[in-house]
Amino acid sequence: MSDDAPSPIRPTDDDARALARGLIADARFGALAVVHPDTGLPHVTRVAIGTDARGVPVTLVSDLSLHTRALRAEPRACVLLGEPGPRGDPLTHPRLSLDVRAEVVPRGAGHDVLRERWLAQHPKAKLYVDFADFWFVLLRPEGAALNGGFGRAFVLGPDDLRQG
């Protein structure tokens, strides 16, 4: 692509912001990309996703998982949100690559509120949410790339992603 070619990135507008916020609010699973703590290579895993009361994405992780160790070593990560619809080309459905900074939530203040909200969003997690090796991790957005469907690409900042 030459330097004179028009950018494929559209100006961020209210529709793009609403679509990105909706993808975050509706997400129940996502692909989490971290830096492997032993090799320094990218590592991707599927994780459950929810939100806190402010709409910040959150996940529940176990100390037994590689991605938990990776997030503790390097909190910068990326989460891909958006599920393909039941029909058509999966690449035509909206998706959001969300650049995040992970923040482990210690037991105590805030944990119980997250637990209640998580169980409302993921009722089957009641089986393991209270295990000692499980932790909530806030995935604080620092920016995002939104593909709203064919020919609809946007770059969003943290303010664009805030709910309400």
MITORBA-506003 format. One record per residue (C-alpha): residue number from 0; residue in one letter; x, y, z. Coordinates in nm, 4 decimals, decimal comma. Layout:
NODE num residu        x        y        z
NODE NUM      A        X        Y        Z
...
% end
This chain:
NODE num residu        x        y        z
NODE   0      M   0,0000   0,0000   0,0000
NODE   1      S   0,1462   0,3371  -0,0976
NODE   2      D   0,1654   0,6341   0,1363
NODE   3      D  -0,0903   0,8117  -0,0851
NODE   4      A  -0,3543   0,5421  -0,0396
NODE   5      P  -0,6490   0,6413   0,1781
NODE   6      S  -0,6544   0,4916   0,5247
NODE   7      P  -0,8898   0,1964   0,5701
NODE   8      I  -0,9569   0,3217   0,9239
NODE   9      R  -1,2755   0,5271   0,9501
NODE  10      P  -1,3142   0,8202   1,1889
NODE  11      T  -1,4506   0,6948   1,5204
NODE  12      D  -1,8149   0,7921   1,5583
NODE  13      D  -2,0967   0,7280   1,8059
NODE  14      D  -2,2092   0,4156   1,6178
NODE  15      A  -1,8589   0,2665   1,6460
NODE  16      R  -1,8431   0,3518   2,0152
NODE  17      A  -2,1846   0,1941   2,0773
NODE  18      L  -2,0892  -0,1203   1,8845
NODE  19      A  -1,7628  -0,1587   2,0789
NODE  20      R  -1,9354  -0,1032   2,4129
NODE  21      G  -2,2053  -0,3528   2,3153
NODE  22      L  -1,9453  -0,6164   2,2241
NODE  23      I  -1,7886  -0,5711   2,5684
NODE  24      A  -2,1227  -0,5780   2,7529
NODE  25      D  -2,2484  -0,8855   2,5677
NODE  26      A  -1,9250  -1,0881   2,5795
NODE  27      R  -1,9295  -1,4078   2,7811
NODE  28      F  -1,6102  -1,5521   2,6306
NODE  29      G  -1,3061  -1,4160   2,4532
NODE  30      A  -0,9607  -1,5039   2,3294
NODE  31      L  -0,6956  -1,3711   2,5682
NODE  32      A  -0,3490  -1,3047   2,4246
NODE  33      V  -0,0599  -1,2814   2,6710
NODE  34      V   0,3185  -1,2987   2,6591
NODE  35      H   0,4339  -1,6499   2,7561
NODE  36      P   0,6431  -1,5983   3,0712
NODE  37      D   0,8995  -1,8648   2,9765
NODE  38      T   0,9442  -1,8122   2,6033
NODE  39      G   0,8403  -1,4492   2,5463
NODE  40      L   0,6225  -1,5696   2,2587
NODE  41      P   0,2535  -1,4869   2,2177
NODE  42      H   0,0161  -1,7272   2,3893
NODE  43      V  -0,3613  -1,7286   2,3348
NODE  44      T  -0,6303  -1,8978   2,5407
NODE  45      R  -1,0078  -1,8861   2,5629
NODE  46      V  -1,1420  -1,7292   2,8813
NODE  47      A  -1,4793  -1,6454   3,0289
NODE  48      I  -1,5569  -1,2721   3,0223
NODE  49      G  -1,7942  -1,0572   3,2234
NODE  50      T  -1,8025  -0,6945   3,3295
NODE  51      D  -1,7943  -0,5057   3,6547
NODE  52      A  -2,0659  -0,2538   3,7398
NODE  53      R  -1,8866   0,0165   3,5355
NODE  54      G  -1,8627  -0,2052   3,2262
NODE  55      V  -1,4939  -0,2871   3,2656
NODE  56      P  -1,4223  -0,6375   3,1335
NODE  57      V  -1,3324  -0,8948   3,3954
NODE  58      T  -1,2272  -1,2581   3,3892
NODE  59      L  -1,1892  -1,5308   3,6503
NODE  60      V  -0,8560  -1,7133   3,6426
NODE  61      S  -0,6847  -1,9950   3,8286
NODE  62      D  -0,3279  -1,9896   3,9571
NODE  63      L  -0,2907  -2,3254   3,7817
NODE  64      S  -0,3234  -2,1682   3,4365
NODE  65      L  -0,0372  -2,0401   3,2263
NODE  66      H  -0,2235  -1,7204   3,1380
NODE  67      T  -0,2542  -1,6272   3,5064
NODE  68      R   0,1216  -1,6586   3,5514
NODE  69      A   0,1695  -1,4617   3,2303
NODE  70      L  -0,0604  -1,1780   3,3432
NODE  71      R   0,1177  -1,1552   3,6775
NODE  72      A   0,4531  -1,1251   3,4985
NODE  73      E   0,3305  -0,8881   3,2245
NODE  74      P  -0,0104  -0,7262   3,2746
NODE  75      R  -0,0362  -0,5921   2,9186
NODE  76      A  -0,2587  -0,8204   2,7137
NODE  77      C  -0,5201  -0,8254   2,4396
NODE  78      V  -0,8687  -0,9762   2,4367
NODE  79      L  -1,0592  -1,0556   2,1185
NODE  80      L  -1,4352  -1,0227   2,1721
NODE  81      G  -1,7237  -1,0922   1,9359
NODE  82      E  -1,8775  -1,4184   1,8274
NODE  83      P  -1,9554  -1,5093   1,4681
NODE  84      G  -2,3249  -1,5239   1,3942
NODE  85      P  -2,4998  -1,8477   1,3056
NODE  86      R  -2,4816  -1,7791   0,9316
NODE  87      G  -2,2499  -1,6273   0,6775
NODE  88      D  -1,8782  -1,5620   0,6710
NODE  89      P  -1,7430  -1,5312   1,0290
NODE  90      L  -1,5167  -1,2474   0,9156
NODE  91      T  -1,8140  -1,0249   0,8340
NODE  92      H  -1,9343  -1,0213   1,1964
NODE  93      P  -1,8209  -0,7443   1,4360
NODE  94      R  -1,5230  -0,8082   1,6600
NODE  95      L  -1,3122  -0,6025   1,8973
NODE  96      S  -0,9409  -0,6438   1,9705
NODE  97      L  -0,9183  -0,4833   2,3119
NODE  98      D  -0,5754  -0,3782   2,4423
NODE  99      V  -0,5886  -0,4121   2,8198
NODE 100      R  -0,3866  -0,3858   3,1369
NODE 101      A  -0,4718  -0,6690   3,3755
NODE 102      E  -0,5291  -0,5943   3,7422
NODE 103      V  -0,5706  -0,8859   3,9838
NODE 104      V  -0,8430  -0,8139   4,2391
NODE 105      P  -0,7370  -0,9230   4,5889
NODE 106      R  -0,9821  -1,0922   4,8205
NODE 107      G  -1,1647  -0,8369   5,0310
NODE 108      A  -1,3135  -0,5062   4,9226
NODE 109      G  -1,4677  -0,5300   4,5794
NODE 110      H  -1,4234  -0,9059   4,5446
NODE 111      D  -1,7661  -0,9973   4,6807
NODE 112      V  -1,9401  -0,7506   4,4478
NODE 113      L  -1,7518  -0,8951   4,1499
NODE 114      R  -1,8365  -1,2476   4,2656
NODE 115      E  -2,2114  -1,1732   4,2766
NODE 116      R  -2,2070  -1,0101   3,9358
NODE 117      W  -1,9929  -1,2890   3,7891
NODE 118      L  -2,2285  -1,5581   3,9114
NODE 119      A  -2,5247  -1,3702   3,7617
NODE 120      Q  -2,3418  -1,3740   3,4264
NODE 121      H  -2,1847  -1,7223   3,4646
NODE 122      P  -2,4019  -1,9309   3,7007
NODE 123      K  -2,2076  -2,2544   3,6413
NODE 124      A  -1,8985  -2,0883   3,7912
NODE 125      K  -2,0577  -2,1443   4,1340
NODE 126      L  -1,8794  -2,4814   4,1287
NODE 127      Y  -1,5309  -2,3240   4,1451
NODE 128      V  -1,5511  -1,9461   4,1989
NODE 129      D  -1,4594  -1,9819   4,5682
NODE 130      F  -1,1584  -2,2117   4,5192
NODE 131      A  -0,8508  -2,0555   4,6832
NODE 132      D  -0,6535  -2,0499   4,3572
NODE 133      F  -0,9160  -1,8488   4,1623
NODE 134      W  -0,8925  -1,4718   4,1201
NODE 135      F  -1,0853  -1,2017   3,9425
NODE 136      V  -0,8829  -0,9947   3,7002
NODE 137      L  -1,0023  -0,6584   3,5737
NODE 138      L  -0,9027  -0,6060   3,2105
NODE 139      R  -0,8719  -0,2286   3,1972
NODE 140      P  -0,9040  -0,1047   2,8372
NODE 141      E  -0,6216   0,1084   2,7007
NODE 142      G  -0,7379   0,1099   2,3390
NODE 143      A  -0,9003  -0,1079   2,0767
NODE 144      A  -0,9312  -0,1972   1,7129
NODE 145      L  -1,2923  -0,2473   1,6075
NODE 146      N  -1,3841  -0,4371   1,2959
NODE 147      G  -1,7524  -0,3632   1,2587
NODE 148      G  -1,7876  -0,5830   0,9517
NODE 149      F  -1,6553  -0,5599   0,6003
NODE 150      G  -1,5035  -0,2156   0,5364
NODE 151      R  -1,5864  -0,0843   0,8842
NODE 152      A  -1,2572  -0,0510   1,0775
NODE 153      F  -1,2069   0,1889   1,3673
NODE 154      V  -0,9438   0,2705   1,6292
NODE 155      L  -1,0828   0,3545   1,9727
NODE 156      G  -0,9273   0,5034   2,2833
NODE 157      P  -1,0104   0,4324   2,6479
NODE 158      D  -1,2676   0,7149   2,6620
NODE 159      D  -1,4492   0,5679   2,3604
NODE 160      L  -1,4899   0,2386   2,5453
NODE 161      R  -1,6287   0,3663   2,8767
NODE 162      Q  -1,9894   0,2732   2,9443
NODE 163      G  -2,2449   0,5431   3,0148
% end
